[in-house]
Amino acid sequence: MKRFADLAFTPSVVAAQQRYGSREIGRRLEQRPPPTALGDRECDFIAQCESFFIATVGAGGWPYVQHRGGAAGFVRCIGDDTVALPDYRGNRQYLSVGNLDHDGRVALIIVDFAEQQRLKLMGRARHVDAADADPDLIARLGPSVGNALVERYLLIRIESFDWNCPQHIPLRISPEAVAARLQPLNRHIDHLESLLREAGVDVPQRPDTPTPRRP
Ligand SMILES: Cc1cc2nc3c(=O)[nH]c(=O)nc-3n(C[C@H](O)[C@H](O)[C@H](O)COP(=O)(O)O)c2cc1C
């Protein structure tokens, strides 16, 4: 694997660092030892994610970014330096996969809004038709959500990664986490209401508080 700076600090990036006075910080990043593999921290983070963004490079030179989502575990580390995920049939424009046939380079950003953390990864992707994919790989990535049809699997050999600072990540938590956090409060309200009833108080109907649901 390479340092993130080795891939990202192109001459025009270095020139911008010089112009804006951060070249020294850039130089220190260039001297960090490169990672040798995806570690537990990266793989655990990847395995819990339910969504991320992936950028590919079009033949016209334009970057193209698309969202990918699924149940936690739909994207996983397989081996020291490879990440795998299913690629679902969608609007049949085949933009990401078509771009990969021209240039395998991809950039991913995975954001955990509940923990306010983000991981950037750069790598080279190849795709394998679902019919030709290793059954063990298919089993590891788990079932699709709803009626999504897996057309192929993407295998991304990660060349570098970088953890970003958590600044400016809005705090968002899943419907399940909201429900879990409300549970003790609801139990407490139940208890208080029963005490009131025992004391002869006519307890008014509790307002409806719908549990947040996924669409
Ligand atoms: C019924 C259905 C279910 C889908 N489910 C998912 C899904 O769970 N996760 C996902 O990333 N894309 C899913 N897709 C595909 C996306 O909506 C989208 O079409 C696809 O990512 C387009 O990729 P592209 O822009 O690279 O061509 C689904 C599409 C359909 C039609």
The ligand as an ORCA input file, in Angstrom:
! r2SCAN-3c Opt
* xyz 0 1
  C     -35.317     -2.496     -7.094
  C     -33.952     -1.883     -6.945
  C     -33.266     -2.010     -5.773
  C     -31.974     -1.460     -5.621
  N     -31.339     -1.602     -4.446
  C     -30.101     -1.066     -4.307
  C     -29.416     -1.206     -3.074
  O     -29.903     -1.825     -2.106
  N     -28.207     -0.626     -2.984
  C     -27.615      0.055     -4.018
  O     -26.498      0.540     -3.848
  N     -28.252      0.184     -5.191
  C     -29.470     -0.355     -5.357
  N     -30.107     -0.238     -6.557
  C     -29.375      0.390     -7.712
  C     -29.332      1.918     -7.665
  O     -30.631      2.414     -7.504
  C     -28.736      2.571     -8.932
  O     -29.591      2.352    -10.021
  C     -27.397      2.083     -9.328
  O     -26.583      2.235     -8.208
  C     -26.906      2.883    -10.528
  O     -25.499      2.767    -10.631
  P     -24.673      3.630    -11.696
  O     -25.021      5.096    -11.519
  O     -23.266      3.346    -11.384
  O     -25.043      3.163    -13.085
  C     -31.392     -0.750     -6.702
  C     -32.130     -0.612     -7.884
  C     -33.374     -1.164     -8.016
  C     -34.111     -0.977     -9.309
*
